[in-house]
Amino acid sequence: MVVLVGAGIYPLLSLVVHYAQTPVAAGYGYGYSAALAGVMLVPYSVGSFVASRLAVRAMRRFSLEALTAASSVVLIAAMALFLTTRAHLVPLLVCMGLAGFGIGVVFAVNPAQIHRGVPPQETGSANSFYQVLRYVGYSVGSALSATLLVVHTPSGSNTPRENGYNAAAWTGIIALVIAVAAGLLLNRSAGKRNSEGAQLFPGGPVFGGDVSARAGSGDPARSPASIRRRDV
């Protein structure tokens, strides 16, 4: 799922900057300089910062898988805005803000999923592998979007036709839709595991931890401290 999210949304950054720099004479674009086109990324950064703060609160109320799926829906909305309204500056800036917010939530939730799902002594390796998957997604998405723009560039021209951006946007949307489906399936399986865990451990669901922690989590009479008192 990490690869799908990265492949689906990361190309938007380069697509927006490239689109903003396209000369108006091409029939689209804004003709911005490289510095001004880079300012288009500011809403993305702001959205990501806000999301990282709100995600901590959201994780206390919703499952991690549901948050990931909902964030992917936000990313789909961002790609849809780019697909349909990129000729107008304000909607394009909103698109970048939504993209930053969605990716900020995903990248805040993913480490929590890792820490919940692997033993403590393996979290370092799991986080490293997670970073590798993120950049694989980035690379795949960037390569696909660049290839689509090149395919839609007329011979003898350096400017792609505008429908190349449409093709790149649709490719990202498809990847994100698959990510949403994967998130919903994971949420369903996680809910099933939690209900089974609640039956085995009535004191509450247990994610990770050692056996002694599980034994003491339900009945206070079975806690290590109470056992020591009875032994004395």
Secondary structure, 3 states (H helix, E strand, C coil): CHHHHHHHHCHHHHHHHHHHHCCHHHCCCCCCCHHHHHHHHHHHHHHHHHHHHHHHHHCCCCCHHHHHHHHHHHHHHHHHHHHHHCCCHHHHHHHHHHHHHHHHHHHHHHHHHHHHHCCHHHHHHHHHHHHHHHHHHHHHHHHHHHHHHHHCCCCCCCCCCCHHHHHHHHHHHHHHHHHHHHHHHHHHHHHHHHHHHHHHCCCCCCCCCCHHHHHHHCCHHHCHHHHHHHHC
